[in-house]
Amino acid sequence: MENMTRKKSNVSRRSFIQGLAVGGAGLATVNLVGAQTLAAPTPEEKPAELKIGMIGIGGQGRTLMMNCTKIPGIRIVAACDLWPRKKDWAGKALKKFKHNANTYVDYRELLEKEKGLDAVLIATPDFLHEPMTTAALEAGIHVYCEKEMSNTLEGCRKMVASQRKTGKLLQIGHQRRSNPRYLLADKIINKDKYLGRVTHINGQWNRCKPPFETWPKGTEIDQKVLEEFGYVNMEQFRNWRWFRKYGGGLMADLGSHQIDIFSWFLRANPKSVIASGGVDYYDDKREFPDNVMSIYEYDTPQGVSRAFYQVLSTTSFDSYREKFMGTNGTLILSEDPKVGFMFKEPDAPRLAWEEEAEQVDTMGAKAIELKIGQSRQSKDQKTESMGGDAAKKKPHQWHLENFFNAIRDPEKVKLTCPPEVAYETAVSVLKVEKALETNSKVTFSPDEFKV
Amino acid sequence: MAIQKERTVVIGDIDKPMVRASHNAMAALFEIYALCDDADYANSAAREAFETLDRLEDDLSRFVPHSDVSRINALQPGQSVQIAPHTMECLLLAQKLCKESSGAFDPTIGPLFCYYKERGWIIPQDESELKALRERVGMNLLSLREQEHSVSVLRSGVMLDLGGIGKGFALDNMIDELREWNLDAALLHGGESSVYALGKPPGKDGWTLQIRHPENQQKSMGTVTLCNRALSGSGRMIVKSGQPVQHIIDPRSGHPVKGRLSSWAIAPTAGESDALSTAFLIMDKSEISTLCKRRPEISGMVVDRDSNDLMHITPIGKIFEGEEWRI
């Protein structure tokens, strides 16, 4: 059976319990001890080798590349970055890994010269996603492209069109869509309905204080090259995330990962958004707000839900997480596998998995300790833990594997984030700029999400 | 200029603007002191170095469930796991240093360490208790396949812990990043125990580091001056029934180390000094001396307390220019 499908079906209540500590008001508390010793990984069959090209070796490109080094059957044959410093780093790192990759400055040259590429991974500033994706798809190559899809909806639409025209696969990098912990949380919320009706969501990403970046003296990119690729200068190249020309600001860089989950779990796109934010702290050339607080309203199949989302670049406290608040319980989830907690309302019905959790305890799963009927302090309830299958791979690895497996077997494996899904998220996220600009409530029409 | 303190060393006076950047990783505080007139420039450099540090922790820490080390520790014989290039590099270095120290440094010591920790560091009367545990210890239980970048284990229950080399290895990788920034000079330390001196402050032979006394934090053991070299210190002692016992186990005997209070190692890289300072806590002086003769770029110092309660300070190895142990 195909890899991703198999992994999905393995996502049981038990592995949810391994992946999240669960606390209840005097009902049940699960503490996890050394869960990683539980299940031994099954030896993987040797998959067909895929030849991969990397476009963009900045922070995110490096993450994707390093994730690929852990995936059997992936050979990186080419790497490209406009900045020779990063291009050379990639060449050197891949050599250490016994992959002799050709390196390029210009992605067009990579696409032209590299024959037999199965896919490219694109991790460049948002404004380049569309031209690069379109060029690769038209060259007959599958594409994994980082989110935000584009910094303009026009760019997003072009990407959808290129994908449809070429019929090649296009996966957008909202990697939580492939993460077993999120897939399981979705099941708990939407299939098992353990939280009751989810009336509110609270999401955040706090990150302390990203500096205005500089670069090692003498490593500047030639000004002509910068301009050819659309950059004003080296300073903007290094700090593209803060400029409208290249990116979508903190809401697109960080918020879009989580706002994507809101729509996914609520089974609805937002109806309206209000927002507040600005460049309040930094006194430099940054264009995008250094903090945004927003409230989205959703008409879900169960009724109205409201979601608060904040992204701050002035504090790192409490970092990144999403809190789904329902009438029977609250689930806190994060891509950080150490963060996961479920709270049950005292009057909530007893859950089926609680029985299973007891059984697991008597079936030799020493990692799980159940304490029934003990009244616990809230600090005890908030046990943060990890473990199980969901903790065995890095967050991006799942999403990359979904993409690679879909290339190998498109009949059995479907992409978890095809361009239409990412488009809806881009509409939700990019609209916040308008709410900030006009300082008013901005509404969405259902047609806006169609592409 | 203020004197900055950390556990192993105190940095001497430097008459130049110094930018200090710090970051928490590997359950320790990492700091970079950079000599640079432009604070923004130095901070950007430091940020890049710390990013590298975080990436390494994500793969090398046994406390991170998706790290390469956790994946290796979950292996059963017959299974293998594909790991990142930097993890392979660190494992190969660990393997080499294990061999060079005749097995004194061994990152698979975990099962024995846990045993002693649970039992209050008392050597059992009956050695057979240790036998099963000792079978799960040894670098040779890991099979590293460099070409396929994969690792397998020869026995189940291997507990790899790169705590004795990871911080130093991370410092070396951070240094690689910092070199590209051409800072005048920089001093890095990680986990309060390993220091790398990059370049030298203007007008000086190197960074002068003061070594703290193992039993009295207020007292100095002397100074050492380093340039493009690394220094690490080891030694965490507890007192059990009036007897000082080290928190360090000799993988060769399976027993906690006795009598040695502290050890230091100087080496060209922090990965080496980190692992060797641990090894020097375990090896006897003649063993250390043999190692330092074979690897003349390495030197060390050990402090022992003998049965008459007398303290002995012994520098070992070739003394470099400006790098002598001034005690």
Interface residues (C-beta under 8 A of the other chain):
Chain A: A35 Q36 T37 A40 P41 P43 G59 R62 M66 T69 K70 I71 P72 R85 A93 K96 F97 K98 P211 F212 E213 T214 W215 P216 K217 G218 T219 P337 M386 G387 A391 K392 K393 K394 Q397
Chain B: D40 Y41 N43 S44 A45 R47 E51 R55 D58 D59 P65 H66 D68 S70 R71 N73 A74 L75 Q76 G78 Q79 S80 V81 Q82 I83 A84 P85 M88 E89 E146 Q147 H149 E180 W181 N182
